Amino acid sequence: MPNSSSTTKRYAPRGDSHTVRVEFTVEPHERAEMDRLAQAVGTTRSALLREVHLLGIPLYRAQHPVSTPNET
């Protein structure tokens, strides 16, 4: 049981009740850049990559339009 003066470290944005691990390969210079960015903004590499992923989805969809059964 955590003591009342400790804070819990969060690894995912609030509201994420279910997480799924996704792995992919990056070049060493890409990983170094991710580490520098994460350190500069004071977050984990994982949290930074999740934010980059979420920011990139609209751009990807704009460049690669796809019709899905649930979209109108």
Residue pairs with C-beta under 8 A, 6 or more apart in sequence:
2 8
11 44
11 46
11 47
12 19
12 47
12 50
13 47
13 50
26 34
34 45
34 48
34 49
35 45
37 48
38 44
38 45
38 47
38 48
41 48
